């Protein structure tokens, strides 16, 4: 069986369309369940889920709560409550295609050596894409991910996006659960919890693959395109990386600082390229991105 896990915190607006898109999948209802983890929602998420369950008696739908605030805690609750041997995490502000569940289930069934995989994430803007958007900023703000039309390993240093990732449940028996010191908590935009998981998987030689067909459409409201959100998110990336690497070792943290220096050189090159191509706003947005990450990485701000 496959368990589709949705961890949610006050996203009632998007829950019903997402549940409907999953229920519309061309995959036998008896072969999957939907498990929604309510992480202390104060909106009408519960009522919406009750309405969905009533109108879809053929769907195996379960609703549970996780009182410890935080996406990692909610994900861990999903692992503990799931009945499937395959776990698929789906963002609560997204839509999936009708082939989504089948493609994951069939791949795992045919490839026992694969322990986790992920698919493309495409932004679905509620307004429009801003003129300063670059592939780098798009990956940051919208979780955009697309590595082509073929099954492949992820590029070095990359891993499945947290909102479109599938695992064998046995993975967590071997490496443990998500680190609850990392990841988003309420309005806090901390991250790195997925990177922590995949680092542990790679250390054990577990196969993690990119699949081109299970596409997730990530809904992007205007608020995620505004400067305040951009600054908060990029700063929290740095803070998350500081906490994650220091928790491993001082050497790992120093390596991450060295990596940041290399990323600065690449960012400056991109600024020059965008400037000479008469698109300076794109380049300066990336400079701001890098500066915020570095600030958090160096521990120069307690902003959350």
Buried (B, 14 or more C-beta within 10 A) or exposed (E): EBBBBBBBBBBBBBBBEBBEBBBEBEBEEEBBBBBBBBBBBEBBBBEBBEEBBEEBEEBBBBBBEBEEBBBBBBBBBBBEBBEBEBBBBBBBBBBBBEBBBBBBBEBBEEEEEBBBBBBBBBBEBEEEEBEBBBEBBBBBBBBBBBBEEEBEEBEEEBBBBBBBBBBBBEBBEEBEBBBBBBBBBEEBBBBBBBBBBBBBBEEEEBBBBBBBBBBBBBBBBEEBBEEEBBBBBBBBBBBBBBBBBBBEEEEEBEEBBEBBEEBBEEBBEBBEEBBEEEBBBBBBBBBBBBBBBBBBBEEEEEEE
